[in-house]
């Protein structure tokens, strides 16, 4: 995700591609992104949080270490 977004390998769509590649990688390896804060059940992370994180990576507010966590 970090490399696709930061290196801007496409003329358009780097953030969308980086996020989708990351989600696919996690899914293929048996993982997912879930928001368990305030709930006993797993719920998908809201799209606005994914958007905010992706924008933070693109703007340089988050580095590669933040993406790994």
PyMOL Python script that loads the backbone (N, CA, C, O; Angstrom):
from pymol import cmd

cmd.read_pdbstr("""\
ATOM      1  N   UNK A   1       0.825  -1.185   0.000  1.00  0.00           N
ATOM      2  CA  UNK A   1       0.000   0.000   0.000  1.00  0.00           C
ATOM      3  C   UNK A   1       0.873   1.254   0.000  1.00  0.00           C
ATOM      4  O   UNK A   1       0.682   2.161  -0.809  1.00  0.00           O
ATOM      5  N   UNK A   2       1.820   1.284   0.911  1.00  0.00           N
ATOM      6  CA  UNK A   2       2.681   2.464   1.023  1.00  0.00           C
ATOM      7  C   UNK A   2       3.447   2.716  -0.272  1.00  0.00           C
ATOM      8  O   UNK A   2       3.502   3.852  -0.741  1.00  0.00           O
ATOM      9  N   UNK A   3       4.033   1.684  -0.850  1.00  0.00           N
ATOM     10  CA  UNK A   3       4.842   1.856  -2.062  1.00  0.00           C
ATOM     11  C   UNK A   3       3.999   2.301  -3.251  1.00  0.00           C
ATOM     12  O   UNK A   3       4.414   3.175  -4.012  1.00  0.00           O
ATOM     13  N   UNK A   4       2.826   1.710  -3.415  1.00  0.00           N
ATOM     14  CA  UNK A   4       1.972   2.087  -4.549  1.00  0.00           C
ATOM     15  C   UNK A   4       1.528   3.534  -4.418  1.00  0.00           C
ATOM     16  O   UNK A   4       1.557   4.286  -5.392  1.00  0.00           O
ATOM     17  N   UNK A   5       1.115   3.931  -3.215  1.00  0.00           N
ATOM     18  CA  UNK A   5       0.631   5.298  -3.010  1.00  0.00           C
ATOM     19  C   UNK A   5       1.778   6.302  -3.081  1.00  0.00           C
ATOM     20  O   UNK A   5       1.657   7.334  -3.740  1.00  0.00           O
ATOM     21  N   UNK A   6       2.881   6.010  -2.413  1.00  0.00           N
ATOM     22  CA  UNK A   6       3.974   6.982  -2.311  1.00  0.00           C
ATOM     23  C   UNK A   6       4.773   7.140  -3.602  1.00  0.00           C
ATOM     24  O   UNK A   6       5.218   8.242  -3.922  1.00  0.00           O
ATOM     25  N   UNK A   7       4.957   6.060  -4.339  1.00  0.00           N
ATOM     26  CA  UNK A   7       5.759   6.125  -5.560  1.00  0.00           C
ATOM     27  C   UNK A   7       4.964   6.536  -6.785  1.00  0.00           C
ATOM     28  O   UNK A   7       5.538   6.779  -7.847  1.00  0.00           O
ATOM     29  N   UNK A   8       3.653   6.615  -6.645  1.00  0.00           N
ATOM     30  CA  UNK A   8       2.763   7.091  -7.723  1.00  0.00           C
ATOM     31  C   UNK A   8       3.094   6.414  -9.057  1.00  0.00           C
ATOM     32  O   UNK A   8       3.499   7.060 -10.024  1.00  0.00           O
ATOM     33  N   UNK A   9       2.908   5.092  -9.072  1.00  0.00           N
ATOM     34  CA  UNK A   9       3.259   4.330 -10.266  1.00  0.00           C
ATOM     35  C   UNK A   9       2.277   4.536 -11.420  1.00  0.00           C
ATOM     36  O   UNK A   9       2.605   4.244 -12.570  1.00  0.00           O
ATOM     37  N   UNK A  10       1.086   5.034 -11.123  1.00  0.00           N
ATOM     38  CA  UNK A  10       0.089   5.314 -12.163  1.00  0.00           C
ATOM     39  C   UNK A  10      -0.138   6.823 -12.242  1.00  0.00           C
ATOM     40  O   UNK A  10       0.188   7.554 -11.306  1.00  0.00           O
ATOM     41  N   UNK A  11      -0.687   7.277 -13.340  1.00  0.00           N
ATOM     42  CA  UNK A  11      -0.992   8.702 -13.453  1.00  0.00           C
ATOM     43  C   UNK A  11      -2.242   9.068 -12.662  1.00  0.00           C
ATOM     44  O   UNK A  11      -2.439  10.234 -12.322  1.00  0.00           O
ATOM     45  N   UNK A  12      -3.085   8.084 -12.367  1.00  0.00           N
ATOM     46  CA  UNK A  12      -4.303   8.316 -11.593  1.00  0.00           C
ATOM     47  C   UNK A  12      -4.684   7.014 -10.897  1.00  0.00           C
ATOM     48  O   UNK A  12      -4.436   5.932 -11.428  1.00  0.00           O
ATOM     49  N   UNK A  13      -5.274   7.110  -9.735  1.00  0.00           N
ATOM     50  CA  UNK A  13      -5.787   5.931  -9.056  1.00  0.00           C
ATOM     51  C   UNK A  13      -4.822   5.236  -8.120  1.00  0.00           C
ATOM     52  O   UNK A  13      -5.064   4.092  -7.733  1.00  0.00           O
ATOM     53  N   UNK A  14      -3.737   5.890  -7.746  1.00  0.00           N
ATOM     54  CA  UNK A  14      -2.745   5.253  -6.879  1.00  0.00           C
ATOM     55  C   UNK A  14      -3.287   4.957  -5.486  1.00  0.00           C
ATOM     56  O   UNK A  14      -2.998   3.902  -4.921  1.00  0.00           O
ATOM     57  N   UNK A  15      -4.069   5.875  -4.929  1.00  0.00           N
ATOM     58  CA  UNK A  15      -4.620   5.650  -3.589  1.00  0.00           C
ATOM     59  C   UNK A  15      -5.633   4.510  -3.612  1.00  0.00           C
ATOM     60  O   UNK A  15      -5.617   3.646  -2.735  1.00  0.00           O
ATOM     61  N   UNK A  16      -6.502   4.505  -4.597  1.00  0.00           N
ATOM     62  CA  UNK A  16      -7.496   3.420  -4.708  1.00  0.00           C
ATOM     63  C   UNK A  16      -6.805   2.082  -4.931  1.00  0.00           C
ATOM     64  O   UNK A  16      -7.168   1.085  -4.307  1.00  0.00           O
ATOM     65  N   UNK A  17      -5.821   2.055  -5.807  1.00  0.00           N
ATOM     66  CA  UNK A  17      -5.100   0.814  -6.089  1.00  0.00           C
ATOM     67  C   UNK A  17      -4.323   0.331  -4.876  1.00  0.00           C
ATOM     68  O   UNK A  17      -4.315  -0.864  -4.580  1.00  0.00           O
ATOM     69  N   UNK A  18      -3.673   1.242  -4.174  1.00  0.00           N
ATOM     70  CA  UNK A  18      -2.910   0.878  -2.983  1.00  0.00           C
ATOM     71  C   UNK A  18      -3.799   0.299  -1.896  1.00  0.00           C
ATOM     72  O   UNK A  18      -3.451  -0.707  -1.277  1.00  0.00           O
ATOM     73  N   UNK A  19      -4.937   0.924  -1.661  1.00  0.00           N
ATOM     74  CA  UNK A  19      -5.863   0.425  -0.641  1.00  0.00           C
ATOM     75  C   UNK A  19      -6.412  -0.935  -1.037  1.00  0.00           C
ATOM     76  O   UNK A  19      -6.424  -1.853  -0.217  1.00  0.00           O
ATOM     77  N   UNK A  20      -6.863  -1.083  -2.264  1.00  0.00           N
ATOM     78  CA  UNK A  20      -7.420  -2.359  -2.713  1.00  0.00           C
ATOM     79  C   UNK A  20      -6.379  -3.470  -2.707  1.00  0.00           C
ATOM     80  O   UNK A  20      -6.688  -4.605  -2.346  1.00  0.00           O
ATOM     81  N   UNK A  21      -5.144  -3.155  -3.103  1.00  0.00           N
ATOM     82  CA  UNK A  21      -4.071  -4.155  -3.072  1.00  0.00           C
ATOM     83  C   UNK A  21      -3.816  -4.610  -1.637  1.00  0.00           C
ATOM     84  O   UNK A  21      -3.600  -5.794  -1.383  1.00  0.00           O
ATOM     85  N   UNK A  22      -3.842  -3.666  -0.712  1.00  0.00           N
ATOM     86  CA  UNK A  22      -3.640  -3.994   0.693  1.00  0.00           C
ATOM     87  C   UNK A  22      -4.774  -4.875   1.221  1.00  0.00           C
ATOM     88  O   UNK A  22      -4.520  -5.875   1.891  1.00  0.00           O
ATOM     89  N   UNK A  23      -6.014  -4.511   0.926  1.00  0.00           N
ATOM     90  CA  UNK A  23      -7.157  -5.306   1.382  1.00  0.00           C
ATOM     91  C   UNK A  23      -7.137  -6.707   0.775  1.00  0.00           C
ATOM     92  O   UNK A  23      -7.440  -7.683   1.462  1.00  0.00           O
ATOM     93  N   UNK A  24      -6.785  -6.814  -0.502  1.00  0.00           N
ATOM     94  CA  UNK A  24      -6.705  -8.120  -1.158  1.00  0.00           C
ATOM     95  C   UNK A  24      -5.593  -8.966  -0.547  1.00  0.00           C
ATOM     96  O   UNK A  24      -5.788 -10.156  -0.299  1.00  0.00           O
ATOM     97  N   UNK A  25      -4.440  -8.371  -0.304  1.00  0.00           N
ATOM     98  CA  UNK A  25      -3.329  -9.086   0.315  1.00  0.00           C
ATOM     99  C   UNK A  25      -3.738  -9.651   1.669  1.00  0.00           C
ATOM    100  O   UNK A  25      -3.474 -10.815   1.968  1.00  0.00           O
ATOM    101  N   UNK A  26      -4.378  -8.830   2.478  1.00  0.00           N
ATOM    102  CA  UNK A  26      -4.830  -9.298   3.791  1.00  0.00           C
ATOM    103  C   UNK A  26      -5.829 -10.440   3.648  1.00  0.00           C
ATOM    104  O   UNK A  26      -5.717 -11.452   4.340  1.00  0.00           O
ATOM    105  N   UNK A  27      -6.795 -10.288   2.762  1.00  0.00           N
ATOM    106  CA  UNK A  27      -7.827 -11.304   2.564  1.00  0.00           C
ATOM    107  C   UNK A  27      -7.221 -12.626   2.088  1.00  0.00           C
ATOM    108  O   UNK A  27      -7.588 -13.692   2.583  1.00  0.00           O
ATOM    109  N   UNK A  28      -6.300 -12.558   1.134  1.00  0.00           N
ATOM    110  CA  UNK A  28      -5.666 -13.773   0.619  1.00  0.00           C
ATOM    111  C   UNK A  28      -4.853 -14.498   1.687  1.00  0.00           C
ATOM    112  O   UNK A  28      -4.635 -15.706   1.592  1.00  0.00           O
ATOM    113  N   UNK A  29      -4.410 -13.771   2.690  1.00  0.00           N
ATOM    114  CA  UNK A  29      -3.625 -14.358   3.763  1.00  0.00           C
ATOM    115  C   UNK A  29      -4.439 -14.622   5.032  1.00  0.00           C
ATOM    116  O   UNK A  29      -3.880 -14.868   6.101  1.00  0.00           O
ATOM    117  N   UNK A  30      -5.754 -14.568   4.900  1.00  0.00           N
ATOM    118  CA  UNK A  30      -6.641 -14.922   6.000  1.00  0.00           C
ATOM    119  C   UNK A  30      -6.854 -13.843   7.042  1.00  0.00           C
ATOM    120  O   UNK A  30      -7.266 -14.136   8.165  1.00  0.00           O
ATOM    121  N   UNK A  31      -6.581 -12.614   6.688  1.00  0.00           N
ATOM    122  CA  UNK A  31      -6.761 -11.509   7.622  1.00  0.00           C
ATOM    123  C   UNK A  31      -7.785 -10.526   7.078  1.00  0.00           C
ATOM    124  O   UNK A  31      -8.130 -10.564   5.897  1.00  0.00           O
ATOM    125  N   UNK A  32      -8.256  -9.667   7.926  1.00  0.00           N
ATOM    126  CA  UNK A  32      -9.173  -8.613   7.520  1.00  0.00           C
ATOM    127  C   UNK A  32      -9.025  -7.434   8.449  1.00  0.00           C
ATOM    128  O   UNK A  32      -8.380  -7.528   9.493  1.00  0.00           O
ATOM    129  N   UNK A  33      -9.618  -6.334   8.072  1.00  0.00           N
ATOM    130  CA  UNK A  33      -9.600  -5.137   8.904  1.00  0.00           C
ATOM    131  C   UNK A  33     -10.947  -5.018   9.587  1.00  0.00           C
ATOM    132  O   UNK A  33     -11.981  -4.886   8.932  1.00  0.00           O
ATOM    133  N   UNK A  34     -10.927  -5.066  10.911  1.00  0.00           N
ATOM    134  CA  UNK A  34     -12.163  -4.983  11.666  1.00  0.00           C
ATOM    135  C   UNK A  34     -12.046  -3.936  12.750  1.00  0.00           C
ATOM    136  O   UNK A  34     -10.970  -3.712  13.305  1.00  0.00           O
ATOM    137  N   UNK A  35     -13.158  -3.302  13.044  1.00  0.00           N
ATOM    138  CA  UNK A  35     -13.246  -2.301  14.088  1.00  0.00           C
ATOM    139  C   UNK A  35     -13.932  -2.934  15.287  1.00  0.00           C
ATOM    140  O   UNK A  35     -15.139  -3.174  15.260  1.00  0.00           O
ATOM    141  N   UNK A  36     -13.168  -3.206  16.338  1.00  0.00           N
ATOM    142  CA  UNK A  36     -13.746  -3.847  17.511  1.00  0.00           C
ATOM    143  C   UNK A  36     -13.855  -2.891  18.690  1.00  0.00           C
ATOM    144  O   UNK A  36     -14.175  -3.312  19.802  1.00  0.00           O
ATOM    145  N   UNK A  37     -13.594  -1.621  18.460  1.00  0.00           N
ATOM    146  CA  UNK A  37     -13.656  -0.635  19.539  1.00  0.00           C
ATOM    147  C   UNK A  37     -15.112  -0.401  19.920  1.00  0.00           C
ATOM    148  O   UNK A  37     -15.936  -0.049  19.075  1.00  0.00           O
ATOM    149  N   UNK A  38     -15.421  -0.600  21.197  1.00  0.00           N
ATOM    150  CA  UNK A  38     -16.765  -0.341  21.692  1.00  0.00           C
ATOM    151  C   UNK A  38     -17.772  -1.410  21.365  1.00  0.00           C
ATOM    152  O   UNK A  38     -18.970  -1.206  21.559  1.00  0.00           O
ATOM    153  N   UNK A  39     -17.318  -2.552  20.872  1.00  0.00           N
ATOM    154  CA  UNK A  39     -18.247  -3.614  20.515  1.00  0.00           C
ATOM    155  C   UNK A  39     -17.591  -4.959  20.784  1.00  0.00           C
ATOM    156  O   UNK A  39     -16.374  -5.106  20.666  1.00  0.00           O
ATOM    157  N   UNK A  40     -18.409  -5.933  21.144  1.00  0.00           N
ATOM    158  CA  UNK A  40     -17.870  -7.275  21.370  1.00  0.00           C
ATOM    159  C   UNK A  40     -17.810  -8.073  20.072  1.00  0.00           C
ATOM    160  O   UNK A  40     -17.193  -9.137  20.026  1.00  0.00           O
ATOM    161  N   UNK A  41     -18.445  -7.568  19.024  1.00  0.00           N
ATOM    162  CA  UNK A  41     -18.451  -8.256  17.735  1.00  0.00           C
ATOM    163  C   UNK A  41     -17.553  -7.532  16.742  1.00  0.00           C
ATOM    164  O   UNK A  41     -17.348  -6.321  16.817  1.00  0.00           O
ATOM    165  N   UNK A  42     -17.028  -8.318  15.809  1.00  0.00           N
ATOM    166  CA  UNK A  42     -16.201  -7.730  14.751  1.00  0.00           C
ATOM    167  C   UNK A  42     -17.110  -7.060  13.730  1.00  0.00           C
ATOM    168  O   UNK A  42     -18.110  -7.632  13.297  1.00  0.00           O
ATOM    169  N   UNK A  43     -16.752  -5.859  13.361  1.00  0.00           N
ATOM    170  CA  UNK A  43     -17.474  -5.126  12.327  1.00  0.00           C
ATOM    171  C   UNK A  43     -16.445  -4.554  11.370  1.00  0.00           C
ATOM    172  O   UNK A  43     -15.358  -4.164  11.796  1.00  0.00           O
ATOM    173  N   UNK A  44     -16.764  -4.496  10.091  1.00  0.00           N
ATOM    174  CA  UNK A  44     -15.811  -3.909   9.140  1.00  0.00           C
ATOM    175  C   UNK A  44     -15.477  -2.472   9.520  1.00  0.00           C
ATOM    176  O   UNK A  44     -16.321  -1.739  10.036  1.00  0.00           O
ATOM    177  N   UNK A  45     -14.248  -2.086   9.259  1.00  0.00           N
ATOM    178  CA  UNK A  45     -13.841  -0.700   9.517  1.00  0.00           C
ATOM    179  C   UNK A  45     -14.648   0.208   8.591  1.00  0.00           C
ATOM    180  O   UNK A  45     -14.765  -0.066   7.397  1.00  0.00           O
ATOM    181  N   UNK A  46     -15.199   1.277   9.135  1.00  0.00           N
ATOM    182  CA  UNK A  46     -15.972   2.204   8.301  1.00  0.00           C
ATOM    183  C   UNK A  46     -15.132   2.779   7.160  1.00  0.00           C
ATOM    184  O   UNK A  46     -13.936   3.024   7.313  1.00  0.00           O
ATOM    185  N   UNK A  47     -15.774   2.985   6.032  1.00  0.00           N
ATOM    186  CA  UNK A  47     -15.059   3.455   4.842  1.00  0.00           C
ATOM    187  C   UNK A  47     -14.438   4.833   5.059  1.00  0.00           C
ATOM    188  O   UNK A  47     -13.413   5.143   4.452  1.00  0.00           O
ATOM    189  N   UNK A  48     -15.036   5.663   5.910  1.00  0.00           N
ATOM    190  CA  UNK A  48     -14.439   6.979   6.132  1.00  0.00           C
ATOM    191  C   UNK A  48     -13.106   6.869   6.878  1.00  0.00           C
ATOM    192  O   UNK A  48     -12.226   7.705   6.675  1.00  0.00           O
ATOM    193  N   UNK A  49     -12.940   5.863   7.730  1.00  0.00           N
ATOM    194  CA  UNK A  49     -11.656   5.653   8.403  1.00  0.00           C
ATOM    195  C   UNK A  49     -10.607   5.132   7.419  1.00  0.00           C
ATOM    196  O   UNK A  49      -9.444   5.531   7.481  1.00  0.00           O
ATOM    197  N   UNK A  50     -11.013   4.244   6.514  1.00  0.00           N
ATOM    198  CA  UNK A  50     -10.084   3.773   5.472  1.00  0.00           C
ATOM    199  C   UNK A  50      -9.658   4.933   4.578  1.00  0.00           C
ATOM    200  O   UNK A  50      -8.489   5.049   4.211  1.00  0.00           O
ATOM    201  N   UNK A  51     -10.607   5.781   4.235  1.00  0.00           N
ATOM    202  CA  UNK A  51     -10.315   6.954   3.414  1.00  0.00           C
ATOM    203  C   UNK A  51      -9.317   7.869   4.119  1.00  0.00           C
ATOM    204  O   UNK A  51      -8.326   8.290   3.522  1.00  0.00           O
ATOM    205  N   UNK A  52      -9.581   8.176   5.391  1.00  0.00           N
ATOM    206  CA  UNK A  52      -8.702   9.068   6.140  1.00  0.00           C
ATOM    207  C   UNK A  52      -7.284   8.501   6.244  1.00  0.00           C
ATOM    208  O   UNK A  52      -6.307   9.236   6.105  1.00  0.00           O
ATOM    209  N   UNK A  53      -7.175   7.199   6.489  1.00  0.00           N
ATOM    210  CA  UNK A  53      -5.851   6.584   6.597  1.00  0.00           C
ATOM    211  C   UNK A  53      -5.129   6.631   5.252  1.00  0.00           C
ATOM    212  O   UNK A  53      -3.936   6.933   5.197  1.00  0.00           O
ATOM    213  N   UNK A  54      -5.836   6.337   4.181  1.00  0.00           N
ATOM    214  CA  UNK A  54      -5.236   6.360   2.843  1.00  0.00           C
ATOM    215  C   UNK A  54      -4.746   7.761   2.491  1.00  0.00           C
ATOM    216  O   UNK A  54      -3.658   7.918   1.937  1.00  0.00           O
ATOM    217  N   UNK A  55      -5.535   8.766   2.805  1.00  0.00           N
ATOM    218  CA  UNK A  55      -5.133  10.153   2.550  1.00  0.00           C
ATOM    219  C   UNK A  55      -3.920  10.516   3.408  1.00  0.00           C
ATOM    220  O   UNK A  55      -3.033  11.235   2.948  1.00  0.00           O
ATOM    221  N   UNK A  56      -3.873  10.032   4.638  1.00  0.00           N
ATOM    222  CA  UNK A  56      -2.721  10.296   5.512  1.00  0.00           C
ATOM    223  C   UNK A  56      -1.449   9.678   4.949  1.00  0.00           C
ATOM    224  O   UNK A  56      -0.376  10.273   5.046  1.00  0.00           O
ATOM    225  N   UNK A  57      -1.557   8.501   4.366  1.00  0.00           N
ATOM    226  CA  UNK A  57      -0.389   7.873   3.731  1.00  0.00           C
ATOM    227  C   UNK A  57       0.045   8.708   2.526  1.00  0.00           C
ATOM    228  O   UNK A  57       1.234   8.963   2.340  1.00  0.00           O
ATOM    229  N   UNK A  58      -0.912   9.129   1.718  1.00  0.00           N
ATOM    230  CA  UNK A  58      -0.584   9.896   0.508  1.00  0.00           C
ATOM    231  C   UNK A  58       0.033  11.252   0.835  1.00  0.00           C
ATOM    232  O   UNK A  58       0.891  11.738   0.098  1.00  0.00           O
ATOM    233  N   UNK A  59      -0.397  11.861   1.931  1.00  0.00           N
ATOM    234  CA  UNK A  59       0.116  13.188   2.277  1.00  0.00           C
ATOM    235  C   UNK A  59       1.412  13.135   3.073  1.00  0.00           C
ATOM    236  O   UNK A  59       2.002  14.174   3.366  1.00  0.00           O
ATOM    237  N   UNK A  60       1.859  11.932   3.424  1.00  0.00           N
ATOM    238  CA  UNK A  60       3.109  11.788   4.155  1.00  0.00           C
ATOM    239  C   UNK A  60       2.945  11.830   5.667  1.00  0.00           C
ATOM    240  O   UNK A  60       3.936  11.777   6.395  1.00  0.00           O
ATOM    241  N   UNK A  61       1.701  11.926   6.156  1.00  0.00           N
ATOM    242  CA  UNK A  61       1.459  11.932   7.601  1.00  0.00           C
ATOM    243  C   UNK A  61       1.714  10.559   8.220  1.00  0.00           C
ATOM    244  O   UNK A  61       2.007  10.460   9.412  1.00  0.00           O
ATOM    245  N   UNK A  62       1.605   9.509   7.424  1.00  0.00           N
ATOM    246  CA  UNK A  62       1.863   8.147   7.885  1.00  0.00           C
ATOM    247  C   UNK A  62       3.011   7.582   7.065  1.00  0.00           C
ATOM    248  O   UNK A  62       3.053   7.744   5.846  1.00  0.00           O
ATOM    249  N   UNK A  63       3.947   6.914   7.744  1.00  0.00           N
ATOM    250  CA  UNK A  63       5.073   6.317   7.038  1.00  0.00           C
ATOM    251  C   UNK A  63       4.840   4.811   6.855  1.00  0.00           C
ATOM    252  O   UNK A  63       3.786   4.286   7.214  1.00  0.00           O
ATOM    253  N   UNK A  64       5.825   4.140   6.300  1.00  0.00           N
ATOM    254  CA  UNK A  64       5.663   2.704   6.018  1.00  0.00           C
ATOM    255  C   UNK A  64       5.473   1.896   7.290  1.00  0.00           C
ATOM    256  O   UNK A  64       4.804   0.863   7.261  1.00  0.00           O
ATOM    257  N   UNK A  65       6.038   2.334   8.399  1.00  0.00           N
ATOM    258  CA  UNK A  65       5.837   1.613   9.670  1.00  0.00           C
ATOM    259  C   UNK A  65       4.374   1.657  10.110  1.00  0.00           C
ATOM    260  O   UNK A  65       3.865   0.678  10.655  1.00  0.00           O
ATOM    261  N   UNK A  66       3.702   2.773   9.881  1.00  0.00           N
ATOM    262  CA  UNK A  66       2.291   2.897  10.252  1.00  0.00           C
ATOM    263  C   UNK A  66       1.425   1.971   9.400  1.00  0.00           C
ATOM    264  O   UNK A  66       0.399   1.482   9.873  1.00  0.00           O
ATOM    265  N   UNK A  67       1.819   1.729   8.168  1.00  0.00           N
ATOM    266  CA  UNK A  67       1.056   0.849   7.296  1.00  0.00           C
ATOM    267  C   UNK A  67       1.243  -0.611   7.707  1.00  0.00           C
ATOM    268  O   UNK A  67       0.329  -1.421   7.551  1.00  0.00           O
ATOM    269  N   UNK A  68       2.404  -0.946   8.224  1.00  0.00           N
ATOM    270  CA  UNK A  68       2.684  -2.324   8.644  1.00  0.00           C
ATOM    271  C   UNK A  68       1.892  -2.741   9.858  1.00  0.00           C
ATOM    272  O   UNK A  68       1.606  -3.927  10.022  1.00  0.00           O
ATOM    273  N   UNK A  69       1.531  -1.815  10.707  1.00  0.00           N
ATOM    274  CA  UNK A  69       0.875  -2.157  11.981  1.00  0.00           C
ATOM    275  C   UNK A  69      -0.524  -2.627  11.758  1.00  0.00           C
ATOM    276  O   UNK A  69      -1.224  -2.957  12.715  1.00  0.00           O
TER     277      UNK A  69
END
""", "prot")
cmd.dss("prot")
cmd.show_as("cartoon", "prot")
cmd.util.cbc("prot")
cmd.orient("prot")
